[in-house]
Every structure is written in C-alpha cells, then in structure tokens.
Amino acid sequence: MIDHVSFQCTDLAASARFYDAVLAPLGGKRIMDFGAVIGFGSEAPDFWIGELNSGEGFRESHIAFSAPDRAAVTAFFDAAVAAGAEVLHEPRLWPEYHEHYFGAFVRDPDGNNVEAVCHTPG
C-alpha cells in the first residue's frame, strides 16, 4: 500500500550514515543518491531522506521497517545502538499488537521513532 516515505533531516550526512548501518541487516541499502536526497530500499528506493527545507520545528515521525526474522530485528537494533541511537524499546515480543510481533524501536539522528519488526513466529 505504501509506495515510499521521506523524512527531512537536519544533518543529512549523519542520517545517511545511520540508515546505511541500520538498514543493512534488513536487506536495505542506498540505491539512489542525488546529494540533497537519498533513496534506500532492497530493490527500489521506497524510503527517502533529504535536507530539511520546509516547515519549522520538529514533528516526530514513525516508520517501521520489515525484518525477515527476529535475528534481523536484533541486528538492526545493535547497529542502531552502535551508531549512537537513543533506545526507545529493546527487541522483544509485543503481544498487545499480535502474538508474533517482534520489534525494536530507536530514535534516528533527527529524533524520529524508527522500528524494525518481524511478524513471523520464532
């Protein structure tokens, strides 16, 4: 249903390094780089970051990246922590969402709530 999502970043270089690190365990990589905007994905760019160029003040966004398994969620989390991300929630089951929902939540360099989630058992 979602074709692509984009975040504006106050420090594009720092955000690019962060997403290079945390998306790799999920099979994501930098696919397009136009300098002021960078697209990430596994086959096509469906997640974009760009220079802050409109609006005032911070408005937190949330994005959840799909992980192929629980190990990838943990690897995402470990990469995020190594990149200096603020931990919101360590990897764990979230049965209030559904019995197999396994997710981890961190803040990106701009303060957005970024999650990796796996919906399969074990």
URHU-V49800 format. One record per run of one state. SS is the DSSP state (helix for helix, strand for strand, loop for the rest). FROM is the first residue (numbers start at 1). TO is the last residue. Records with the same first field share a line. If there is no record, write none. Layout:
SS=FROM-TO + FROM-TO
This chain:
loop=1-4 + 10-11 + 25-28 + 34-36 + 42-46 + 52-61 + 67-69 + 83-85 + 94-101 + 108-112 + 119-122
strand=5-9 + 29-33 + 37-41 + 47-51 + 62-66 + 86-93 + 102-107 + 113-118
helix=12-24 + 70-82
